[in-house]
């Protein structure tokens, strides 16, 4: 069965919408934050922990799983859900973003992208068909079309050629797709160019995908303004009855800005990555638990947080683990940070239901700037 | 309240004994394996996981906690249980072993040991009184007397002087002890010298401790023979109504040999340390999950194992995590390895109850030699 998006309510003052994503692995409300499990695990965590903190869809990376352990091993294991023991829905990206960000140098042709593995430097070739074949074997619930992710600095001419090729790649991928239990999303590109975003969105929608992603907003170099514009330029041309996914975005304020513009799904490595550096989200901004001022702070990261970490551990304990380089610190902070973003989407859904999204957003942003510890 | 040891049964053919250790944090059966939580956490794991796998007492290291975060911070947190969120019993060592193994150079006098911190090279001084004072503040259930751990290669003369001083240190520590909810163990030393073990045991028992440890068997350099002899030389002089703890020992066969000789408690970093290198205990011996032969092995580490890891993950998945350097591998393997040793003690207790310990031990050892993958 393909996924199905059910729109419950659109907030009266914005494009923010509350919906339900029905999948083969359960039905989950949107807007939704998806934790990233790059190599078939959300770093340091097990599925039971993720589910306890309210996770729904998690994301895994096709490029990484293609290289290690290889899609055939995952397939022989019975697919990604069984391999990694996650019985909720899984979304896989196309590998495109990693090819364009991790693997250098690269050689782009109509056929696909030739590049060097970031692991051993061997030459690899990824095509739209190959990306879909890998994802078919991984057996995720939602697959992505293979796309080029040009940098924000790309010229108009380059971007136009690129999105036209990405559209041809999307068509080829759709034709190659062969897994009736897996949905396939098209990806809107076009950088910060309004007409190219419109063109890309309209042409991608013509190909009739199960959902639509907005890409090219989380490369290095895009400004916040570019990101918000890219969403504004794309959303009006996406169908109401399909989910919209803003790729690679997880800063709390960006989630709010995305929701306001009509986005349903978000993913980002941010909560686990900043955890490894000692950072925790709070309603007042990010704090760093390595900071000496937390040495004797026997309160949780946030008194009001309902995550496992906040219910059981103090800042002083987490700081001790961090300064002692104990891996448990990353685990406890990852749990908190993931819960923080999931809880944010829960609060957002409530604000949508109550038609006070703008007030909710403004209050959140006002408080969020207070702290910003590196 | 001090701990209380209740002897349930001594096996008819050996000195193996099944008992119960009553503590302020619950009553638990012996023989018992105690996981090691050096820096106020059993590496990568949370208390809930340890308890699910049957853990009872866990061990934490006084030397490490003295240096980081410092006993005063733990005390301000409400003691070690509250600091690390473990509501089962906790045993702390004296710091002696770490001073003699980690911190070099050192300067031993009647008063105590002057040495350099392994973290920043600063000069530190640890005395019997200081060790006890730190442990009093950590508020563990069971504290250890401060002792010297001479290497197995020490001369008879050195060893004799050392155990005499360790006895004077034991007395000083006992006099300094000031925590009525904390029990204090004396430590028998004497290397591989029969008469010195006897002397050390008898004199230590005269000081009337709440339990007795056998030390100096897990330094570098002791042979298995030395270890088994040290137990044989010590146990006959220890009281029946007090628990006996063999320090730093956790190889499955050594646990069996220890139990046969009348030991009740064991601890070792082995299950978590080998986990970080990809090793797992099995009934056939240690295996290494990095081994290419596990690439497509979609079975658990052991079919018969009831641990969380074996119930949910395959060798192929753990191998993938290991080769991808994902920290979750160490966590999953630590859970399995800790459960393996705890399960071994459960089986041992059953064998004691059924008076077939020797048969159980011989069967275990016969199978255990089959595999030994590095």
Boltz contact constraints between the chains, C-beta under 6 A:
constraints:
  - contact:
      token1: [A, 39]
      token2: [B, 324]
      max_distance: 6.0
  - contact:
      token1: [A, 39]
      token2: [B, 326]
      max_distance: 6.0
  - contact:
      token1: [A, 41]
      token2: [B, 326]
      max_distance: 6.0
  - contact:
      token1: [A, 41]
      token2: [B, 328]
      max_distance: 6.0
  - contact:
      token1: [A, 44]
      token2: [B, 327]
      max_distance: 6.0
  - contact:
      token1: [A, 44]
      token2: [B, 328]
      max_distance: 6.0
  - contact:
      token1: [A, 68]
      token2: [B, 324]
      max_distance: 6.0
  - contact:
      token1: [A, 69]
      token2: [B, 320]
      max_distance: 6.0
  - contact:
      token1: [A, 77]
      token2: [B, 298]
      max_distance: 6.0
  - contact:
      token1: [A, 83]
      token2: [B, 317]
      max_distance: 6.0
  - contact:
      token1: [A, 85]
      token2: [B, 312]
      max_distance: 6.0
  - contact:
      token1: [A, 298]
      token2: [B, 77]
      max_distance: 6.0
  - contact:
      token1: [A, 312]
      token2: [B, 85]
      max_distance: 6.0
  - contact:
      token1: [A, 317]
      token2: [B, 83]
      max_distance: 6.0
  - contact:
      token1: [A, 320]
      token2: [B, 69]
      max_distance: 6.0
  - contact:
      token1: [A, 324]
      token2: [B, 39]
      max_distance: 6.0
  - contact:
      token1: [A, 324]
      token2: [B, 68]
      max_distance: 6.0
  - contact:
      token1: [A, 326]
      token2: [B, 39]
      max_distance: 6.0
  - contact:
      token1: [A, 326]
      token2: [B, 41]
      max_distance: 6.0
  - contact:
      token1: [A, 327]
      token2: [B, 44]
      max_distance: 6.0
  - contact:
      token1: [A, 327]
      token2: [B, 327]
      max_distance: 6.0
  - contact:
      token1: [A, 328]
      token2: [B, 41]
      max_distance: 6.0
  - contact:
      token1: [A, 328]
      token2: [B, 44]
      max_distance: 6.0
